[in-house]
Amino acid sequence: MNLNAMMYPQFVEHLVFRVADVSKSERFYTMLLGQPPHRTEDSIMYQVGDTRLFFTRCDQHSPGPYEKEQVGLNHLAFGVRTLEELQMIQAQLVRAGISNSGIKKDHYGQKEFIWLDDPDNMRVEFYLRPA
């Protein structure tokens, strides 16, 4: 074993988000991600590729509303591979009555995306990243 060799992570194993109302988060994220493979009274878990996303109830009073421009998480972006997939997601959001940006073009990466806010006002995106 080479002790001078550098090792870096190969994937994101999981992310944990604290939410005010697990039921509201479950309704929202189930529409976006499908049925959660795991649920308890105070948490839900979704699988996105190799990454697990946990949404757990927060019992502490929030110091204020979520603000994506403050220190911390700015947004969570899910990737899609084709414009057609992004258009299908846009149609699903509209059918579900979920307010969203519509398909926009990122002025930095010049890729199409859709943004929306979850029940705790956390920004969520679907971002086009062709293979």
Secondary structure in CASP SS format (residue, H / E / C, confidence):
PFRMAT SS
TARGET T0000
AUTHOR 0000-0000-0000
METHOD secondary structure of the structure
MODEL  1
M C 1.00
N C 1.00
L C 1.00
N C 1.00
A C 1.00
M C 1.00
M C 1.00
Y C 1.00
P C 1.00
Q C 1.00
F C 1.00
V C 1.00
E C 1.00
H E 1.00
L E 1.00
V E 1.00
F E 1.00
R E 1.00
V E 1.00
A C 1.00
D C 1.00
V H 1.00
S H 1.00
K H 1.00
S H 1.00
E H 1.00
R H 1.00
F H 1.00
Y H 1.00
T H 1.00
M H 1.00
L H 1.00
L H 1.00
G C 1.00
Q C 1.00
P C 1.00
P C 1.00
H E 1.00
R E 1.00
T E 1.00
E C 1.00
D C 1.00
S E 1.00
I E 1.00
M E 1.00
Y E 1.00
Q E 1.00
V E 1.00
G C 1.00
D C 1.00
T E 1.00
R E 1.00
L E 1.00
F E 1.00
F E 1.00
T E 1.00
R E 1.00
C C 1.00
D C 1.00
Q C 1.00
H C 1.00
S C 1.00
P C 1.00
G C 1.00
P C 1.00
Y C 1.00
E C 1.00
K C 1.00
E C 1.00
Q C 1.00
V C 1.00
G C 1.00
L C 1.00
N C 1.00
H C 1.00
L E 1.00
A E 1.00
F E 1.00
G E 1.00
V E 1.00
R C 1.00
T C 1.00
L H 1.00
E H 1.00
E H 1.00
L H 1.00
Q H 1.00
M H 1.00
I H 1.00
Q H 1.00
A H 1.00
Q H 1.00
L H 1.00
V H 1.00
R H 1.00
A H 1.00
G C 1.00
I C 1.00
S C 1.00
N C 1.00
S C 1.00
G C 1.00
I C 1.00
K E 1.00
K E 1.00
D C 1.00
H C 1.00
Y C 1.00
G C 1.00
Q C 1.00
K C 1.00
E E 1.00
F E 1.00
I E 1.00
W E 1.00
L E 1.00
D E 1.00
D C 1.00
P C 1.00
D C 1.00
N C 1.00
M C 1.00
R E 1.00
V E 1.00
E E 1.00
F E 1.00
Y E 1.00
L E 1.00
R C 1.00
P C 1.00
A C 1.00
END
